[in-house]
Amino acid sequence: MVKQAVEHLKPVMTKSVATRSRAGMTLSIDNSVMDRFGKLLRCTWSWYSGRFHKVIRGQDLLGIVLTINHIALPLHLVFCPKQGRYNTNKADLLIFMLSRLKAVFASEGIDLTTLPLTMDSWFVSQPLRERLHRLGFTKIIIAGKSNYTFTIAGTKQDASPWKKELVLHDATWGVDVSSCRVQAHSPTFGAITRFFFQKSTTRSYYLMNFSQVSMRGAEIWHIWKQHHVIECFWKILKSIFHIRSMQLQGDGLYTALLIKVLAYVLAIRVQAHRTFSKLTITQIMRNLSRDHDLKTLLTEHFHLPFLTT
């Protein structure tokens, strides 16, 4: 997966700052939970599901995805253990994954720490923020939780009331949603920039700038806009490549996951060719299964030998 990412990164990294910004390069971090009912499957744990409103069993997949030019390139995927005593937590696992990726990309001549990080509210913590800074990442945007308390203009309250009270400005250059950038103080994080925005007429959200540098609202929003790409990546793996159907036990679980990810990467490569450039991945998969032979496709477009043994 790293080789694929390097192919996309190297031509862009040598360009101007404006060109790199337009490419939308970020490292998006997110986890996806799949409900599983098999008792012999590996990496399944129990947790409360908001969807089913009860405790069920499932697998939690943590992923780091490179977003560039609206494409999601998976870099590292790991099944997470259940949180709790004597178990590795997600923060430790995330730092381990980023450290390995940083070393691998450094061997290819790319400094991964120059790319901004985006995460959802699950990962919000001061210790994780400090560890990411020590690792070298300077731009970090994280979704905020509604129950976090912070002070703005001398008034201290939870985020939920602030969402209702703050006046959001109309969409402007660089920010295509109603938004408001404010300086706040948190008992946990100290002085920090909050970016409130409204995606619909009824719901408001906010982001926290965990970066070591100050950023304008337009820059914060531009970085966060790329985060939806990893959500699309999870949706494609589930709906098109059916990762929920993986039934292999033991190490076969990761073998099955690798096959699914390789199929996704192949679909991305196929989509880059002119013949398929205007098709979605769903349309490509239907087209291939109906009108094309995989052996002929690989030979014609990628000039690769196809093993039949």
Beta strands, then each sheet from edge to edge (+ up, - down):
strand 1: 26-35
strand 2: 45-49
strand 3: 54-68
strand 4: 71-80
strand 5: 117-119
strand 6: 140-143
strand 7: 149-152
strand 8: 155-158
strand 9: 178-186
strand 10: 190-198
strand 11: 204-209
sheet 1: 2+ 3- 1+ 5+ 6+ 11- 10+ 9-
sheet 2: 2+ 3- 4+
sheet 3: 7+ 8-
end
